[in-house]
């Protein structure tokens, strides 16, 4: 029997039923902190211009508008056959880097099929990634990206979820290089799921985050890691981001910062915020 991954944060990070969730996603697109309009969805473009996104993964109330800025660009670019989502492991369960290679992921908007063929191809390119579903069971970083993708494309895309407990530099680079090889010739995009600085003043968070974002937009993984370490930046998905940068460099891609906000822009409390960024990687 193949695996069935039920939603873990539905009703917490995002609305728990389909109708309310669609309205919530639309409000993220329409919000002043988002694209301010609903996306025009293109089902037919291939090959795509978009090769990857960095998207935040907090509750939609706080980060959904920033995430919507990335998914807005993807909607106009065209339907990917497969979305590879790289997320940090917040729970501590499972292997160092864990991939789920078969089955369905469920959200209130329906089920998404895992792309087993592409998952196996990724696994064949590196020994670092284990097949392990326990890492995914309670992890929200990958799950929260899915309703946006389903809102855009329904069940017309497949998924490869990869969860990073191990976030050292060599591992991130190796996974990125494996994706360059494995995704070649496929209609696939890579989404790195990460929030930025956690629980500092908005002024301090922005200063730190902009220096990290500068390294990302320069596609400089070494400087990105160095900046995080020297400035003590609490970005939670830094290995997923570095893997995406590595993948993007392999495709000679460019990157663009689409949106940067923080939780204070919603709550009004700027003394203790979490930063959120949306970045586009394109040909």
C-alpha positions in Angstrom: 0.0 0.0 0.0 1.4 3.4 -0.9 1.8 6.2 1.6 -0.9 8.7 2.4 0.3 11.9 4.1 -2.5 13.7 5.9 -2.4 17.5 6.5 -0.9 18.3 9.9 -1.3 22.1 10.1 -4.7 22.6 8.3 -6.8 24.7 10.6 -3.7 26.2 12.2 -1.3 27.7 9.6 -4.1 27.9 7.0 -7.9 27.4 6.8 -9.1 23.9 7.4 -11.8 23.5 4.8 -11.6 24.0 1.0 -13.9 27.0 0.6 -12.4 29.0 3.4 -8.9 28.1 2.2 -9.6 29.3 -1.3 -10.9 32.6 0.1 -7.8 32.9 2.4 -5.4 32.3 -0.6 -7.3 34.9 -2.7 -7.1 37.4 0.2 -3.3 36.9 0.2 -3.1 37.7 -3.5 -5.3 40.7 -3.1 -3.7 42.1 0.0 -1.6 45.3 -0.1 1.4 43.3 1.2 0.9 40.8 -1.7 0.6 41.2 -5.5 -2.7 43.2 -5.0 -4.5 41.1 -7.7 -5.5 37.6 -8.5 -3.1 35.6 -10.8 -3.8 34.8 -14.4 -3.1 31.1 -14.6 -1.2 29.8 -17.6 -1.5 26.0 -18.1 0.4 25.7 -21.3 3.9 27.3 -21.2 6.8 24.9 -21.7 9.7 25.3 -21.2 9.2 27.6 -18.3 11.1 30.8 -17.5 10.7 30.1 -13.8 13.1 27.5 -12.4 12.6 28.1 -8.7 11.2 30.1 -5.8 12.0 30.9 -2.2 8.8 31.1 -0.2 8.1 31.5 3.5 6.2 28.9 5.5 4.6 30.7 8.5 0.8 30.9 9.0 -0.9 32.5 6.0 -2.1 35.4 8.1 1.5 36.5 8.5 3.5 35.2 5.5 0.8 34.3 2.9 1.0 37.6 1.2 4.8 37.3 0.7 4.4 33.7 -0.5 1.6 34.9 -2.9 4.1 37.2 -4.7 6.2 34.2 -5.7 3.2 32.0 -6.7 1.8 34.9 -8.7 4.9 34.8 -11.0 4.7 31.0 -11.3 1.0 31.2 -12.3 1.7 33.4 -15.2 4.7 31.4 -16.3 3.0 28.0 -16.7 2.2 24.7 -15.2 5.2 22.6 -14.0 4.8 18.9 -14.3 6.6 18.4 -11.0 7.4 20.7 -8.0 10.4 19.7 -5.9 9.9 21.3 -2.5 12.9 21.6 -0.2 12.1 22.4 3.5 13.9 22.4 6.8 13.1 19.8 9.4 11.7 21.6 12.5 10.6 18.4 14.4 13.8 16.4 14.6 12.1 13.2 13.3 13.6 11.1 10.5 16.9 11.0 8.7 19.4 13.8 8.0 17.9 14.5 4.6 14.6 12.7 3.9 12.6 12.2 0.7 9.2 10.6 0.4 9.2 8.7 -2.8 5.6 7.5 -3.3 2.1 8.1 -2.3 -0.3 11.0 -1.9 -0.2 14.3 0.1 -3.6 15.6 1.2 -4.7 19.1 1.9 -8.2 20.5 2.2 -7.9 21.2 -1.6 -7.4 17.6 -2.5 -4.6 15.1 -3.1 -1.2 15.5 -4.8 0.7 12.5 -6.2 4.4 12.1 -5.5 6.5 11.8 -8.7 8.1 8.4 -7.9 10.1 8.3 -11.1 11.7 11.7 -10.5 12.2 11.0 -6.8 14.1 7.8 -7.8 16.2 9.8 -10.3 17.2 12.3 -7.5 18.0 9.4 -5.2 20.3 7.9 -7.8 22.4 11.1 -8.0 23.4 11.3 -4.3 23.8 9.0 -1.3 23.0 11.7 1.1 19.2 11.5 0.8 17.3 8.7 2.5 13.8 7.5 1.8 12.0 8.3 5.0 8.4 9.4 5.6 8.7 9.9 9.3 10.5 13.2 8.8 7.5 14.5 6.8 4.6 13.4 9.1 4.5 16.4 11.4 6.6 18.9 9.4 4.9 22.1 8.2 7.6 23.7 6.0 6.6 21.7 2.8 2.9 21.3 3.6 2.1 25.0 3.7 3.4 25.5 0.1 0.9 23.0 -1.3 -2.5 24.8 -1.1 -1.1 27.7 -3.1 0.1 25.3 -5.8 -3.3 23.5 -5.7 -5.1 26.8 -6.0 -3.2 27.6 -9.2 -3.0 24.2 -10.8 -5.4 21.8 -9.1 -4.1 18.2 -9.2 -2.2 18.7 -12.5 1.2 18.7 -11.0 3.2 16.1 -9.0 5.4 16.5 -5.9 8.8 15.5 -4.7 9.2 16.5 -1.0 12.7 16.7 0.6 13.2 17.6 4.2 16.5 18.8 5.6 17.5 18.1 9.2 21.1 18.2 8.2 21.9 21.7 7.0 25.7 21.8 6.6 27.2 23.5 3.6 28.6 20.4 1.8 25.3 18.6 2.0 23.3 21.5 0.6 25.7 21.8 -2.3 25.6 18.1 -3.0 21.8 18.1 -3.1 21.8 21.1 -5.4 24.2 19.4 -7.8 22.0 16.2 -7.7 19.0 18.3 -8.7 21.0 19.8 -11.7 21.5 16.2 -13.0 18.2 14.7 -12.0 15.9 17.5 -13.3 17.6 17.9 -16.6 15.1 17.5 -19.4 12.1 17.6 -16.9 9.4 20.2 -16.7 10.1 20.8 -13.0 10.7 23.7 -10.6 12.3 23.8 -7.2 10.8 25.6 -4.2 13.0 26.3 -1.2 10.8 26.8 1.9 12.2 29.2 4.5 11.5 32.1 6.8 14.1 34.7 7.5 15.3 36.2 10.8 13.3 35.0 13.8 12.3 37.1 16.9 14.4 40.3 16.6 13.3 43.9 16.2 12.1 44.7 12.7 15.0 47.1 12.1 17.6 44.5 13.2 15.9 41.7 11.3 15.7 43.8 8.1 19.4 44.7 8.3 20.4 41.1 8.7 18.0 39.7 6.2 19.0 42.2 3.5 22.6 41.1 3.8 21.6 37.4 3.4 19.3 38.3 0.5 22.2 40.1 -1.2 24.2 36.9 -1.1 21.2 34.9 -2.4 20.6 37.3 -5.3 24.3 37.1 -6.2 23.9 33.3 -6.3 26.8 33.1 -3.8 26.3 30.1 -1.5 29.6 30.6 0.3 28.9 34.2 1.1 25.3 33.2 2.1 26.6 30.7 4.7 29.3 33.1 5.8 26.8 35.9 6.3 24.5 33.7 8.3 27.3 32.5 10.6 29.1 35.9 11.1 25.8 37.8 11.7 24.1 35.0 13.6 21.0 35.1 11.2 18.3 32.7 12.3 17.1 31.7 8.8 15.5 28.3 9.3 15.8 26.8 5.8 19.3 27.9 4.8 20.3 24.5 3.3 17.2 24.3 1.1 18.0 27.9 -0.1 21.7 27.0 -0.7 20.6 23.8 -2.6 18.3 26.0 -4.8 21.1 28.5 -5.4 23.4 25.7 -6.5 20.7 24.3 -8.8 20.1 27.8 -10.3 23.8 28.4 -10.9 23.9 25.1 -12.8 21.2 26.4 -15.1 22.8 29.9 -15.5 19.7 31.3 -13.9 19.1 34.8 -12.6 17.3 35.8 -9.4 15.0 38.6 -8.3 13.7 39.6 -4.8 9.9 39.9 -5.2 8.9 40.8 -1.7 10.2 41.3 1.8 8.0 41.9 4.9 7.8 40.8 8.5 5.2 39.7 11.0 5.0 43.2 12.4 3.5 44.5 9.1 0.5 42.4 10.1 0.5 42.4 13.9 1.7 46.0 14.4 4.3 44.8 16.8 7.8 45.6 15.4 9.7 44.8 18.5 9.9 41.0 18.0 9.3 39.9 14.4 9.9 37.1 11.9 11.1 38.1 8.4 9.6 36.7 5.2 11.0 36.9 1.7 9.9 35.7 -1.7 12.5 35.3 -4.5 12.2 34.3 -8.1 14.8 32.2 -9.9 14.4 32.4 -13.7 16.2 31.6 -17.0 
